[in-house]
Amino acid sequence: MSFIPAVDTTVGYTFGGRAPIARVLPGEPVRLRTLDCFAGNVRSVEDLPSRVCTMPYLNPVTGPLYVLGARPGDTLAVHLVSLTPVGGVGFSSTFPHFGALTGTRSTAMLHPPLTERVWEYTIDHRRATVRYAARGSSYHTDLPLVPMLGTIGVAPAAGEVRASIVPGDHGGNLDSPLMRAGTTLYLPVNVPGALLALGDGHARQGDGELCGVAVEVPMDVTLVVDVLTGVPTLSPRMETDAAVMSVGIARPLEDAYRMAHADLVQHVTALTGLDILDAYQLVSQAGRAHVGNVVDAEYTIVAAVGKRLLRDSQPYEGTHQRLRAVAATISTLPPAEAVV
């Protein structure tokens, strides 16, 4: 198993439109490094992104990876085995005209844009904490370290090329805190090989990514993929040991909520044999809704329901369990830097 570094030849800023950097087999563990959303250009609180980053080259993704055997109409299952922030610091910021609580071009206001400011977070790997320190006072507090990937997806359909900073049916910049180690993501295969790419590592993030920037870090990622031949998936779905989830991506936010729950109700219907209204009623009373992002060109909602309610059915024929078993065989590997 080789280690794919994050360098100019392995990193891009789109889904689609790029040749694969490597070919991977289903069931074969893959280890790679991703960059933070600033591509490593923010190194201190003095490095304002507008000065040190080149717009629109934000949110670099490592890849794409050509998955052998993946064909249009299939489903690609991506299981995140481990996510390890690289180094001891992460950075967040406010951007003028970006975030949920500021005027934007599409939500036009007459007040001045927010001030651009950078925060540095110290990461304590041993204690698994991330230290928030206010810039305007001496206040500080430790938050749990909860590594996640903000961006993961495949090439879109019909030859489309999408920027890595936006989400869609292909995945992309979902910014869901649920995209962490132990989660399996299901994506539609739109082109031969699927062309999987990922990046935008977060040491942690609150629901909604309110200011538009999480605790951004480079990340060492171990993953394993599987191909579900002839099994279609129209939009992203997720699965953990405890829940099945559907991802809704749209604006306004209520449409993202509707999309996620409409897909989840249909998924529950297929898994349990309940008719559509019975499944609708079950999800209405037992479902949970998690906000991904409310800052991108499209918003993200993740609708979830507990697997204990699914009559022992196996979503995607037990793919998540199979990939968890593979993950268990590689969890004691050394850090990615030591893998050749």
N, C-alpha and C positions, 0 to 999 in steps of 0.2 A: 504494500500500500504506500503510495507516494504522497508527498506533501506539496500542495500547489500554493506558491507564495502570491502575495498581492503586489504585482509589479506592472509596469506599463503594458506588457504584452498579455497580461491575464485579466486586466480590469477594463471595464467599459461603463458607459452611462446610458445604455438603452437595453430594452428587451426586444430582440429581433434586430436584424441588420448587421450582425457580427458573426464571423466564423467561429466554430468551436475551438476551445483551447486544449481540450482533452476529451477522451472517450472513456466512459465508465460502464461497467456491467451492473445490472440489477443484482442486489445482494452483496456487492463489493463495497466495503467501507471507503469513504473518501475523506481526506483531511485537507483543509485549505485555510488560508488566511484572508480576511476581509479588512478593508479600510473603514475608518469612520466616515460620516457624511461629509466632512470637510476635506477628505482625501489626505489627512495628516497635516494640513496647512495651519490649523489652529494649535499652537503649542503653549500659549500663555493667555492670561486675561487681557493682555494688550493687543492680541491678534484679532482684530475685528474681522469677521468673515467677509464683509464687503470689500475689505482691503487685501486680504491674503488669498481669497478664493476667486476663481474665475467662473463667473456666471455664464451659462447655466450648468457648469460642470460640478454639480453636487451629487451626493449619494452614489458613489461608485459601487459597482457590483463585480464580484469575481466570477468569471465564466465567459461565455457559456460552456456548459458541459453537455456533450452529446451522449445521450443514454441509449446504449445499444438495444435494439428491439422495439423502441418506442415509435409508434406510428400515429398519424392523425386519427382521432376517434378513440384512442386509448386514454387511460388515466395514469398519470405519474404520481406515485406515492413517495413523498420525501420525509424521512424520519430523522429528526435532529437528535443525535446521540449525545453530543456535548458542546457547550458554548463556553469559551474561556476568554474573558477580556485580556488583551495584551497590555502589559505595563501597569503602572500604578496610578494613573490619572485619567479622567474623562472630562469632557468639556460640554457645556450647554451655552445657549445664547438667546437673546431676543434679536429679531430682525425687523427693520422698518417695513410696514405693510405686509407682515406675515404673522400668522398665528390666529387663534380663535377670538382674541379680545383686542383687535385693532382694525382700523379701516384697511380695506384692500381695494384693488381696482374694481372688483365685482360687488363689493360691499362698500360703496364710496362714502367717505365721511370728509368733513371740512377741518377736523381737528388735526394737529400735527402728528406725524408717524411716531411710533414708539422709539425710544432711544435704543440704539444698538449697544448691547452689553454682553460680556462673556463671563461665565462662572466656571471655576475649576473645581472638580470633585476629586478628592483623594480616595482611592480604592484600597481597602484592606482585604487582601485575598484570604488571609488566615481567619479573620473574624467574619468574612463575607458581608462587609458593609461598604457603603458609599457615603462619604461625608459631604453634606451640604453646608456651605459657608456663605452667609449673606455678604454682599458687597458693600451695603450701606451701613452696616453695624457689626458688632462682634458676635452676633447670633450664629450658632452652628448646631447641627444635629446629625446623627448617624442614621442612615436609611438602609434597609436590607439590600444586598447585592442580588439582583434578579436578572441575569443576562438573558437577552432576547435578540432576535433579528427583526429589524424593521422592514427589510425588503427581501423578498424571495419570489421568483416567478419563472415563467417559461416564455418562449417567443409567442407573440399573439398570432391570431389566425389571419389569413388572407394577405400575407405579406406586410402587415402593418408593423411599424416600428414605434415603440412607446418609450418615452423618457423614464428613467429609473426612479424619478421622484413622484410618479403618479401610480395609483392602483387601478386594477381592472379585472376582467374575467381571467386574465393570464396570471393573476397574482400581483406582483410588483410591490409598491410601497404601502403595504397593509397596515403597518405600525400597530399591530396588536400585541400587547404584553403576553398573550397566550402562546406566541410563537417562540417557545423556549424548549430546552432539552426535555425529551420525553414526548413531544408532540409530533404527530404525523400530519402532514399537509397533503391534500389531494388536489391536483391541478389538471386541467384539460391538456391533452397533447394536441397541438395544432400543426406542428411541422415534424418531419422525420427527426428523431433524436431528441425531441422536446426542447432542447437548448436551455437548460436550467442555469440560472445565475442568481447570486445572492450577495447581500452585504448590509451596510447600515447597522452595525452592531450597537446595541444599547446596553449599558451596565444596569440600567433600570429605566422605567418610564411609567408615568401615571396614565390612567385611562384617558384617551382623547389626545394625548401629546399636546396639551393645551397651548403652550407657547410655540409649538411647531418644532421644537428641538428637545430630544431626550438627553440623557447623559451619554454622549457619543464616544464610542471607543472602537479601535480595531479589535477584531475578534478571531480567535482560532476556533474553527468549526469542524466537527466530525459528523458526517451524515451517511445515511445509506438509503438507496432508492429501490423501488420496485415498479414494474410496469404491469398494469391490469389490462390485458389485451382484450379489445372489443368492448370494454366497459366505459361508457361515456360519463364525463362529469362536466357540466356546463359552466360552473363557477366554483371558486375555491371552497373546499370543505376541510375541516380539521377533526382530529380525533386524539383523545388522550386515554389513559387507563379508565377514567371516570366518566367521560362525556363524548358525545358526538356534536359537531358544530357546523353551521353553515355561515358563510361570509356574504354579507350584502354590501355592495359598493355603489354609491350613488349620491347625488345631491338633489333635494335637501335631505337632511338626516333621517326624516321619517320615511323616505323612500328606501334608503339603505336598510332601515329597520324592517320595512315590509318585505324587501327582497330576501333578507336573511331568514326571516321567519316563514315566508312562503316556501322556500327551499327546504327548510328544516321540517316543516309539516309534511311535505311530500316524501322526504327521506324517512321520517318516522312511519309513514303509511307503508312504504315499501319494506321496511324492516320488520314491522309487527303484523301486517295484514289488516290493521285497522282501516276503516273507511276514512275519507278525507276529513269529514266533520268531527269524527271521534278523535282523530289525530290532532286536529286543530284545537279541540277542547283540552286534550292532554298537555299540549305544548303551552296553551294559555295558562294553565295552572302550575305547571312544573318547569317551564322554560326559564332561562336566564339570558339577559342581554348584556354584552360587553362592548364598550366603545373602543374602537381601534384608533382612528384619527379623525379629527374634525378641522383639519387645516389644509389638506391637500385639495387638488382639483376635484376629487371625489372623496366622500366620506366613507368610513368603514364601520360596520356593526357586525359583531359575531354573536349569533344566536346559538344557545347550547341547551341540551337536555341530557339528564343522567342516563348512562347506559343500563343501569339496573332496571329501568322501565321498559326495556326493549325485548323482553321475553327471551333472553339468552340468544338473541340473533347476533350475527357476526357481520358488522359493516364491512363492505368490500372483502367478504370471504375471509376475514381474520387477518388482513394484511398488517394492521397495526401490531397485533400480537406477534406475527412472524418477524417483523422488523425490530420489535423490542427484544426478541430472543437473539437476533444478530447483535444488537447493541450490547447485550449482556456479555457477549464473548469478547468485546473489544474495550470494555470500560476501564481496564487496567493498563492500557497502553500509555507510554510516556508522553510528555507534552509534544505538541505538533512539531516544535522546532527540532526535536531529536529524531524525527522520523525521516528517513531518506527514501 
